[in-house]
Amino acid sequence: CKLFLFHNCFQRHFYSMPFLPRFSIILTIMLLGVVRSYVRPIMFNSAYHLRPISSLMPSLNCRRSTSARFATTTTATSTSDNVDKIDDADEKLDIVQLDPDVVDNLKHPFLKTMRDRGYLFQCTNLKALDVALLSSPPTSPLSAYLGFDATADSLHVGSLLQIMILRHLQRSGARPVVLVGGATSKVGDPTGKDESRKMLDDGDIGNNIKGISKVFETFINFEEDNEEEGQPRAKMVNNEDWLGGLKYLNFLRDYGTYFTVNRMLSFESVKQRMARENPLSFLEFNYMILQAYDFLELSR
């Protein structure tokens, strides 16, 4: 009750303030968040010498992310020594634990930056990825992408984390690819949502893409290659270009056999919606298949 009264009192006084004091409060909170993001990884790394989170908290199951992970077209045919896979009997998922020796001996500047800044949590075939980044020639740099749906005309501050990953990638000599979800924005990512997203038409999505593109251009170079510093220009692609022209029956016939409903139901985003008894539409259920097709198209 005290917390509720404090919140209401603060909210009432906050909105009655003039603009400048309100702006100062918001700016102070944002600066504290930035300071925390820099200080905490330094404290964590110095205290625990970059040990994996799973070794610090044995009860935490660090499962491979289904929506965001480092992915390359260079894949290993067998399980490498840098990961330990433990079979989860209940969910049939692999739990990946980074090998501290591999993490400590990374060579490529990008992976070293990710490690030192506390970005690195999970990675498939980390040692092989390090070798691939080191061996890629400047004339044919390795590429990596991150996807952003155009559900609003700007990005929230949480997206800065992903954008900075692409920025560091470009500064280390690799090519960042920004994937704008012109098609997947019509579906809506169900991850972490209690209800379906608002349906957007083509006009709204187009305006949103124009808005978020300005954010990317602030941090990433899309104009030309920086040969002096060995930084290739970034690319921005829209999955509307390949998803928009798909024919439904052909898509089901060609790719539907590679997906099982059993596996799709095991994803956390689906289980959370079903556990809360919130309806999950068939439209949203297909979101992960469209994500997989994005990877296939970009790999090609």
C-alpha positions in Angstrom: 0.0 0.0 0.0 2.9 2.4 0.8 4.4 1.6 -2.6 1.1 2.3 -4.3 0.6 5.6 -2.6 4.2 6.7 -3.3 3.8 5.8 -6.9 0.6 7.8 -7.3 2.0 10.8 -5.4 5.2 10.8 -7.5 3.3 10.5 -10.7 0.9 13.4 -9.8 3.8 15.7 -8.8 5.9 14.6 -11.8 3.4 15.6 -14.4 2.6 18.9 -12.7 6.3 19.9 -12.9 7.5 22.3 -15.7 9.1 20.7 -18.7 12.8 21.4 -17.7 12.8 19.7 -14.3 10.9 16.7 -15.8 13.5 16.5 -18.6 16.3 16.7 -16.1 14.9 13.8 -14.1 14.5 11.6 -17.2 18.1 12.5 -18.4 19.5 11.6 -15.0 17.8 8.2 -15.0 19.1 7.5 -18.5 22.7 8.5 -17.6 22.6 6.3 -14.5 21.6 3.4 -16.8 24.5 4.1 -19.2 27.0 4.2 -16.3 25.6 1.0 -14.9 25.9 -0.8 -18.2 29.7 0.2 -18.4 30.6 -0.3 -14.7 28.8 -3.6 -14.1 30.6 -5.6 -16.8 34.0 -4.3 -15.6 33.2 -5.3 -12.0 31.9 -8.7 -13.1 34.9 -9.4 -15.3 37.5 -8.4 -12.7 35.8 -10.3 -9.9 35.0 -13.5 -11.7 37.6 -13.5 -14.5 34.9 -13.9 -17.2 33.5 -17.1 -15.9 30.3 -18.2 -17.6 27.1 -17.3 -15.8 26.1 -20.9 -15.6 29.2 -21.6 -13.4 28.3 -18.7 -11.1 24.6 -19.7 -10.7 24.4 -23.5 -11.2 20.6 -23.4 -10.9 20.2 -21.2 -14.0 19.6 -23.1 -17.2 21.3 -21.0 -19.9 19.5 -22.2 -23.1 20.4 -21.2 -26.5 18.3 -18.1 -27.6 15.7 -18.8 -30.2 15.4 -15.2 -31.4 18.9 -13.7 -31.3 22.2 -15.5 -31.6 25.4 -15.1 -33.6 25.0 -17.0 -36.8 27.4 -17.5 -39.7 27.3 -19.4 -42.9 30.4 -21.2 -41.7 29.1 -24.2 -39.7 30.9 -27.0 -38.0 29.9 -30.6 -38.9 30.7 -32.0 -35.5 30.5 -30.8 -32.0 33.6 -28.8 -31.2 35.5 -28.8 -27.9 34.5 -25.3 -27.0 30.9 -26.2 -25.9 29.4 -28.7 -23.6 26.0 -29.9 -24.5 23.7 -31.4 -21.9 20.5 -33.0 -23.0 17.3 -31.6 -21.3 15.0 -34.6 -21.1 11.9 -32.5 -20.5 12.2 -30.1 -23.3 14.7 -31.9 -25.6 16.8 -28.7 -25.8 20.6 -28.3 -25.7 22.1 -26.3 -22.9 25.2 -24.5 -24.1 28.0 -23.6 -21.7 30.9 -21.5 -23.0 34.4 -23.0 -22.3 36.2 -20.4 -20.2 39.5 -21.3 -21.9 38.1 -20.5 -25.3 36.6 -17.2 -24.0 39.9 -16.2 -22.5 41.9 -16.9 -25.6 39.7 -15.2 -28.3 41.8 -13.5 -31.0 39.4 -11.4 -33.2 38.9 -7.8 -32.0 35.1 -8.1 -32.3 34.7 -11.1 -30.1 37.3 -9.7 -27.6 35.2 -6.5 -27.4 32.0 -8.5 -26.9 33.7 -10.5 -24.1 35.3 -7.5 -22.4 32.1 -5.4 -22.4 30.0 -8.3 -21.0 28.0 -8.8 -24.2 29.0 -12.5 -24.7 26.5 -14.9 -23.1 26.0 -17.8 -25.6 27.5 -18.6 -28.9 27.4 -21.6 -31.2 30.9 -22.9 -32.2 32.7 -19.9 -30.6 36.2 -21.2 -31.5 35.2 -21.8 -35.1 33.6 -18.4 -35.3 36.8 -16.8 -34.0 38.8 -18.6 -36.7 36.3 -17.6 -39.4 36.5 -13.9 -38.5 40.3 -14.0 -38.5 40.6 -15.7 -41.8 38.0 -13.7 -43.8 39.8 -11.4 -46.3 39.2 -7.7 -46.4 37.8 -8.0 -49.9 35.2 -10.5 -48.7 34.4 -9.7 -45.1 32.2 -11.9 -42.9 28.7 -10.7 -42.5 26.3 -10.8 -39.5 22.7 -9.6 -39.2 20.2 -8.5 -36.7 16.5 -8.0 -37.3 14.2 -5.2 -36.3 10.5 -5.1 -36.9 9.0 -1.8 -37.9 6.2 -1.7 -35.3 6.8 2.0 -34.4 8.4 5.0 -36.0 11.4 4.9 -33.7 13.3 2.3 -31.6 13.2 2.1 -27.8 16.4 2.5 -25.8 16.7 -1.3 -25.4 17.5 -1.6 -29.1 20.7 0.3 -28.6 22.3 -2.8 -27.3 21.8 -4.6 -30.6 22.8 -1.6 -32.6 26.1 -1.3 -30.7 26.8 -4.9 -31.5 26.6 -4.1 -35.2 28.7 -0.9 -34.7 31.5 -2.9 -33.0 31.2 -5.5 -35.7 31.8 -2.9 -38.4 34.7 -1.3 -36.6 36.4 -4.7 -36.4 36.3 -5.1 -40.2 33.2 -7.3 -40.7 30.0 -6.3 -42.5 26.9 -5.6 -40.5 23.5 -6.2 -42.1 20.4 -4.6 -40.7 17.3 -6.6 -41.4 14.1 -4.5 -41.4 11.0 -6.6 -40.9 8.7 -5.0 -43.5 6.9 -8.4 -43.9 7.2 -9.8 -40.3 5.8 -6.5 -39.0 2.5 -7.6 -40.5 2.6 -10.7 -38.3 4.1 -9.5 -35.0 6.7 -11.2 -32.8 4.7 -13.0 -30.0 7.8 -13.2 -27.8 7.2 -11.6 -24.4 3.7 -10.4 -25.4 0.5 -11.1 -23.6 -1.7 -10.3 -26.6 -1.4 -9.9 -30.3 0.3 -6.8 -31.7 -1.7 -4.1 -33.4 -2.2 -4.8 -37.1 -0.4 -2.4 -39.3 -1.0 -1.5 -42.9 1.6 -1.0 -45.6 1.6 2.8 -45.2 2.2 2.6 -41.4 5.0 0.1 -41.9 6.6 2.2 -44.6 6.6 5.3 -42.4 8.0 3.3 -39.5 10.8 2.0 -41.6 11.8 5.5 -42.6 11.8 6.5 -38.9 14.0 3.7 -37.6 16.4 3.9 -40.5 17.5 7.3 -39.3 18.4 5.7 -35.9 20.7 3.1 -37.6 22.4 5.7 -39.7 23.4 7.6 -36.6 25.6 4.6 -35.4 26.4 2.6 -38.5 28.0 3.6 -41.8 25.9 2.7 -44.8 27.5 5.1 -47.3 30.8 3.7 -48.5 33.7 1.4 -47.5 36.2 3.0 -45.1 39.3 1.5 -46.7 41.7 3.4 -44.4 40.3 1.8 -41.3 39.2 -1.5 -43.0 35.5 -1.0 -42.3 33.1 -2.2 -45.0 29.9 -0.3 -45.4 26.8 -1.8 -43.8 23.7 -3.1 -45.7 20.1 -2.6 -44.9 17.6 -5.1 -46.3 13.9 -5.6 -46.0 12.3 -9.0 -45.7 9.3 -7.8 -47.6 11.5 -8.2 -50.7 11.4 -12.0 -50.4 8.6 -12.8 -48.1 6.0 -10.6 -49.8 6.1 -12.6 -53.0 5.8 -16.1 -51.5 2.8 -18.3 -52.6 1.2 -20.0 -49.6 0.8 -23.5 -51.0 4.3 -23.6 -52.5 5.8 -22.3 -49.3 4.0 -25.0 -47.2 5.0 -27.7 -49.6 8.7 -26.7 -49.9 9.4 -25.8 -46.3 6.5 -27.0 -44.1 8.0 -30.5 -43.8 11.0 -29.2 -42.0 9.0 -27.9 -39.0 7.2 -30.0 -36.5 4.4 -28.6 -34.3 5.9 -30.5 -31.3 9.1 -28.5 -31.6 7.3 -25.2 -32.2 5.2 -25.7 -29.1 8.3 -26.1 -27.0 9.5 -22.5 -27.6 9.3 -20.3 -24.6 7.3 -17.5 -26.4 4.6 -20.1 -27.2 4.5 -21.8 -23.8 4.2 -18.5 -22.0 1.2 -17.4 -24.0 -0.5 -20.8 -23.5 0.3 -21.0 -19.8 -1.4 -17.5 -19.3 -4.4 -18.7 -21.3 -3.9 -15.8 -23.7 -4.9 -16.7 -27.2 -2.0 -17.2 -29.7 -3.2 -16.8 -33.2 -2.1 -19.0 -36.1 -0.6 -15.8 -37.7 1.7 -15.3 -34.7 2.5 -19.0 -34.5 4.1 -18.8 -38.0 6.4 -16.0 -37.0 9.3 -18.3 -36.2 9.0 -20.0 -39.6 9.4 -16.6 -41.3 12.4 -15.9 -39.2 14.0 -19.1 -40.3 13.3 -18.2 -43.9 15.0 -14.8 -43.4 18.1 -16.7 -42.3 17.9 -19.0 -45.4 17.5 -16.0 -47.8 20.3 -14.0 -46.2 22.6 -17.0 -46.2 22.0 -17.5 -49.9 
